[in-house]
């Protein structure tokens, strides 16, 4: 039961970033309505904030794999 709770908690913290920074539907430049003739392009999406999660998960997987192989030998 504790293992499932820990996995749920980890998943919540990793995925909550998407929810926290989500844009409201219909939010545009003029009066909350999206404009077809906007004066500027939208800001490009940043990928840099997710690279740290990928690095952490990769390191944890590497440690897990090394420990698993050392127990077999």
C-alpha positions in Angstrom: 0.0 0.0 0.0 2.8 2.4 0.8 4.5 1.6 -2.5 1.4 2.6 -4.4 1.0 5.8 -2.4 4.6 6.7 -3.1 4.2 6.1 -6.8 1.0 8.2 -6.8 2.6 11.0 -5.0 5.6 11.0 -7.3 3.4 11.0 -10.4 1.3 13.9 -8.9 4.4 16.0 -8.4 5.8 15.3 -11.8 2.6 16.0 -13.6 1.3 18.9 -11.6 3.6 21.2 -13.4 1.5 20.8 -16.6 -1.7 21.8 -14.6 -0.2 24.7 -12.7 1.0 26.6 -15.8 -1.9 25.7 -18.2 -3.4 28.6 -20.2 -7.1 29.3 -19.8 -9.3 28.5 -22.7 -10.1 31.5 -24.8 -7.4 33.7 -23.3 -6.3 35.9 -26.1 -4.8 39.4 -26.7 -8.1 41.3 -27.0 -10.8 41.0 -24.3 -10.2 37.4 -23.5 -11.1 36.2 -27.1 -8.5 34.7 -29.4 -7.8 36.9 -32.3 -7.2 35.6 -35.8 -5.3 38.6 -36.8 -3.0 38.8 -33.8 -0.2 41.4 -33.8 2.4 39.0 -32.4 3.1 35.3 -32.4 2.6 33.3 -29.2 5.7 32.6 -27.1 7.4 29.3 -27.9 7.1 26.5 -25.4 10.0 26.0 -23.1 11.4 22.5 -22.9 14.1 23.3 -20.4 12.0 22.9 -17.3 11.3 19.2 -18.1 14.9 18.2 -18.8 15.8 18.0 -15.1 13.0 15.4 -14.6 14.3 13.4 -17.5 17.8 13.5 -16.0 16.6 12.4 -12.6 14.6 9.5 -13.9 17.5 8.4 -16.1 19.9 8.4 -13.2 17.5 6.5 -11.0 17.0 3.9 -13.7 20.7 3.6 -14.2 21.3 3.0 -10.4 18.4 0.5 -10.3 19.8 -1.4 -13.3 23.3 -1.5 -11.9 22.1 -2.7 -8.5 19.9 -5.4 -10.1 22.8 -6.7 -12.2 25.2 -6.8 -9.3 22.7 -8.9 -7.2 22.5 -11.5 -10.0 26.3 -11.9 -10.2 
